[in-house]
Structures are given as C-alpha cells and as structure tokens.
Amino acid sequence: MAPEGFHYVRGHIRRNPRPRMKKTSGWVIVALVVGGLWLYGQGGGSATTTNTSPGTTAPASAPAAGH
C-alpha cells in the first residue's frame, strides 16, 4: 500500500498532484499588470494632465474683442 499522499502508477509510487486553488496562469497575471500600467500611462490615472475646455481661453492669434 502506498503511503499517505502517494499512489501507484505502473508499479511505481508517485506523489499525488497538488490541488490547485485557482487556474489563473502566471501569464494572465502579467498581462493584467502590463495592461493596467499601459492604461495608467495613457492618462487614465495620471494626475499631472490638465484638461481645458476649448471655449475658456482665447487663442493668442485672435484679435481682442471690443476694439
């Protein structure tokens, strides 16, 4: 009889496979991290970007109003 945690395969004693908690591959985790960093780099999480609406400032080449 095989010891605890082992089984017989074709006359040899083999260790039982470990139960997997999740089937998430390491490559999936790497892809998620890289995707998150890419999105952060696109300005999704950057606090240094400034968004100005196009009607609030007058362009420098436009003539001054009221003259």
C-alpha positions in Angstrom: 0.0 0.0 0.0 1.3 3.5 -0.9 2.0 6.0 1.9 -0.2 9.0 2.6 -0.1 11.5 -0.3 1.2 8.9 -2.8 -0.3 6.4 -5.3 0.9 3.6 -7.5 1.3 4.1 -11.2 2.6 1.2 -13.4 4.3 -0.4 -10.4 5.9 2.8 -9.2 5.0 5.1 -6.3 4.1 8.6 -7.5 3.2 11.7 -5.4 -0.4 12.8 -5.7 -0.9 16.0 -7.6 -1.4 19.1 -5.5 -4.9 20.7 -5.6 -4.9 24.0 -7.5 -6.6 26.9 -5.8 -7.2 28.8 -9.0 -6.5 28.1 -12.6 -5.2 31.6 -13.3 -1.9 31.3 -15.2 1.1 33.5 -14.3 0.9 34.9 -17.9 -2.7 36.1 -17.2 -1.5 38.0 -14.1 1.5 39.5 -16.0 -0.9 40.6 -18.8 -3.2 42.3 -16.3 -0.4 44.2 -14.7 1.0 45.3 -18.0 -2.4 46.4 -19.2 -3.0 48.4 -16.0 0.3 50.1 -16.4 -0.4 50.9 -20.1 -3.8 52.4 -19.2 -2.1 54.4 -16.4 0.4 55.7 -18.9 -2.3 56.7 -21.3 -3.6 59.3 -18.8 -6.3 57.3 -17.1 -4.6 57.6 -13.7 -2.2 60.5 -14.2 -2.9 63.5 -12.0 -0.5 65.7 -14.0 -2.7 66.0 -17.1 -4.7 69.2 -17.4 -7.9 69.3 -19.4 -9.1 72.7 -20.5 -12.4 73.1 -22.3 -11.9 74.7 -25.8 -14.1 77.7 -25.1 -12.5 79.1 -21.9 -9.3 80.6 -23.3 -8.8 82.8 -26.4 -6.1 81.8 -28.8 -3.1 84.2 -29.0 -3.7 84.9 -32.7 -7.3 86.0 -32.2 -8.0 89.8 -32.1 -9.0 91.3 -28.8 -12.8 91.9 -28.5 -14.1 95.4 -28.1 -11.5 97.3 -30.2 
